[in-house]
Amino acid sequence: MPDRINALRARVAAAAAGAGRNADSVTLLAVSKGQPADLIRAAAAQGVTHVGESYLAEALGKLEALRDLPLTWHFIGRLQANKTRQVAERFAWVHGVDRLKIAQRLSAQRPYHAPALNVCIQVNLAGEASKGGAPAAEVPDLAAAVARLPRLALRGLMCIPPEEPDPGRQREWFARLRALEDSLNSGGLGLDTLSMGMSGDFEAAIREGATIVRIGTALFGPRG
């Protein structure tokens, strides 16, 4: 694993340098769904501190098994209304907010003693029925409403664009998300996060301004 993580960090640094950015401006989020807790522990020993999970039941067991480590946990899957309480209580970030109802529940269920829950609005850039996310046209109103909720910190936007083998086409999708964030910020929202890019396209995402890249296979290898 050390060799894989070092190679991944080198690729992140190269992509950042190609965009005139510092590698430190990109957070490597280890996507650990389907991976055992001991592999997350091994990644943490190599300095990986941000971990993303998509399935709540699987994540809760890992949270307990790794509670001795100073990890920052991100929920990155589609979030159902009946599962918001444990996410609000146990995670530091939620990347898949696409409805006001979900944000309202997270706000109401976030413990008062905890810091604000960092949230990103998921945008369905291509209108794919198989993926979550709000249509881009609805994001300005949704973002304004989410930003007003207590105990939440609206940090930015997230997307899972269509799979594209061509880096130029990958960049086109990520540029759309960046432009949407720029538009929202021109209205005063002050967003600072673009959660975009996975193992197959994270370099294109970094070149278009990604601040969080969600990496599973390139970090852990194929799931068993």
C-alpha positions in Angstrom: 0.0 0.0 0.0 2.8 2.6 0.6 3.9 2.3 -3.0 0.3 2.8 -4.3 -0.3 5.8 -2.0 3.0 7.4 -2.9 2.2 6.9 -6.6 -1.2 8.4 -6.2 0.1 11.4 -4.3 2.7 12.0 -7.1 -0.2 12.0 -9.7 -2.2 14.4 -7.6 0.9 16.7 -7.3 1.6 16.6 -11.0 -2.0 17.4 -11.9 -2.1 20.3 -9.4 1.2 21.6 -10.8 -0.2 21.4 -14.3 -3.0 23.7 -13.1 -0.7 26.1 -11.3 -1.9 24.9 -8.0 -0.2 23.5 -4.8 -0.8 19.8 -4.1 -1.9 20.8 -0.6 -5.0 22.4 -2.1 -6.3 19.0 -2.9 -7.7 16.6 -0.2 -7.3 12.9 -0.9 -10.5 11.2 0.3 -10.0 7.5 0.6 -13.2 5.8 -0.6 -13.3 2.6 1.5 -16.6 1.0 0.7 -16.1 -2.7 0.5 -12.7 -2.5 2.1 -11.9 -3.9 5.6 -11.0 -1.7 8.5 -7.5 -3.0 8.6 -6.8 -1.6 5.1 -8.1 1.8 6.3 -5.8 1.5 9.3 -2.9 0.8 7.0 -3.7 3.8 4.8 -3.9 6.0 8.0 -0.4 4.8 8.9 0.7 6.4 5.6 -0.9 9.7 6.4 -4.4 9.3 4.9 -6.8 11.1 7.3 -10.0 11.6 5.3 -12.2 8.5 4.7 -15.4 8.2 2.6 -18.1 5.7 3.0 -21.3 5.1 0.9 -23.3 2.6 3.0 -24.2 3.5 6.5 -24.4 0.0 8.0 -21.0 -0.9 6.7 -19.6 2.5 7.8 -20.8 2.3 11.4 -18.8 -0.9 12.0 -15.6 0.8 10.7 -16.2 3.9 12.7 -16.2 1.8 15.9 -13.3 -0.3 14.8 -11.2 2.7 14.0 -12.4 5.1 16.7 -8.8 5.3 18.1 -7.6 7.0 14.9 -7.9 10.8 14.2 -9.9 10.2 11.0 -12.3 12.6 9.3 -15.3 10.7 8.1 -17.3 11.7 5.0 -20.6 10.2 3.9 -20.6 10.2 0.1 -23.5 7.9 -0.8 -27.1 8.6 -1.6 -28.7 9.5 1.7 -32.2 8.2 2.6 -34.3 10.3 5.0 -34.6 7.4 7.5 -30.8 7.3 7.8 -30.0 10.9 8.4 -29.8 10.8 12.2 -26.7 8.5 12.5 -25.0 10.4 9.6 -25.7 13.7 11.3 -24.3 12.3 14.6 -21.3 10.4 13.4 -19.9 12.1 10.3 -18.0 15.3 9.7 -19.0 15.7 6.0 -21.9 14.8 3.8 -21.4 15.0 0.0 -24.7 13.9 -1.4 -27.3 16.5 -0.3 -29.7 16.9 -3.2 -33.0 17.7 -1.5 -33.9 20.3 1.0 -35.7 17.7 3.1 -32.4 15.8 3.6 -30.6 19.0 4.6 -33.3 20.0 7.0 -33.2 16.6 8.7 -29.4 16.7 9.0 -29.6 20.2 10.5 -32.3 19.2 13.1 -30.4 16.0 14.0 -26.9 17.4 14.3 -25.9 17.4 18.0 -25.7 20.9 19.5 -22.3 20.1 21.0 -20.8 19.1 17.7 -19.2 21.5 15.2 -21.3 22.4 12.1 -21.8 19.5 9.7 -20.0 20.2 6.4 -22.2 19.6 3.4 -21.9 19.6 -0.3 -24.8 19.7 -2.7 -24.7 16.9 -5.3 -25.4 18.1 -8.8 -26.6 15.8 -11.5 -24.9 17.5 -14.4 -26.1 15.1 -17.2 -29.6 14.4 -15.9 -28.8 10.7 -15.4 -31.7 8.9 -13.8 -29.3 6.3 -12.3 -27.5 8.9 -10.2 -28.6 11.2 -7.4 -28.1 14.9 -7.5 -30.2 18.0 -8.0 -30.5 19.4 -11.6 -28.2 22.3 -12.1 -31.1 24.7 -12.6 -32.4 24.0 -9.1 -29.1 24.3 -7.3 -29.2 28.1 -6.7 -32.5 28.0 -4.8 -31.4 24.8 -3.0 -28.1 26.2 -2.0 -29.6 29.4 -0.7 -32.1 27.4 1.5 -29.4 25.0 2.8 -27.1 27.9 3.6 -29.7 29.3 6.0 -30.0 26.1 8.1 -28.4 26.0 11.5 -25.7 23.5 12.4 -24.8 23.0 8.8 -21.9 24.6 6.9 -22.6 24.6 3.2 -19.1 24.1 1.8 -19.6 23.5 -1.9 -20.7 21.2 -4.7 -20.2 17.5 -5.6 -20.7 15.6 -8.8 -20.4 12.2 -10.4 -20.3 12.9 -14.1 -20.8 10.4 -16.9 -17.8 8.1 -17.5 -15.6 9.6 -20.2 -12.4 8.0 -21.5 -11.2 11.2 -23.0 -9.6 13.6 -20.6 -10.9 16.6 -22.6 -14.4 15.5 -22.2 -13.8 14.8 -18.5 -12.7 18.3 -18.0 -15.8 19.7 -19.7 -18.0 18.1 -17.1 -15.9 19.3 -14.2 -15.7 22.8 -15.7 -19.5 22.9 -15.6 -19.5 22.3 -11.8 -16.7 24.9 -11.3 -18.7 27.4 -13.3 -21.8 26.7 -11.2 -19.8 27.2 -8.0 -18.4 30.5 -9.4 -22.0 31.6 -10.1 -23.1 30.8 -6.6 -20.2 32.6 -5.1 -20.9 35.7 -7.2 -24.1 35.8 -5.2 -22.3 35.8 -1.9 -22.4 32.1 -0.8 -18.6 31.8 -0.2 -18.3 28.2 -1.2 -14.8 26.7 -1.1 -15.2 23.0 -2.0 -15.5 21.1 -5.2 -15.8 17.4 -4.5 -15.2 15.9 -7.9 -13.0 13.3 -9.5 -12.5 9.6 -8.8 -9.9 7.0 -9.7 -10.5 7.2 -13.5 -10.7 11.0 -13.9 -9.3 12.8 -10.8 -6.4 14.4 -12.7 -8.9 16.1 -15.1 -10.9 17.2 -12.0 -7.9 18.7 -10.3 -7.1 20.7 -13.4 -10.6 22.1 -13.2 -10.4 23.1 -9.6 -11.3 20.0 -7.5 -10.5 20.5 -3.8 -11.5 16.9 -2.8 -10.9 13.9 -5.0 -12.7 10.7 -4.0 -10.3 7.8 -4.6 -11.0 4.1 -4.1 -9.5 1.6 -6.5 -6.4 3.7 -7.2 -5.6 3.7 -3.5 -6.9 0.4 -2.2 -6.8 -1.7 -5.3 -9.9 -3.6 -6.6 -12.5 -4.6 -4.1 -12.5 -8.3 -3.3 
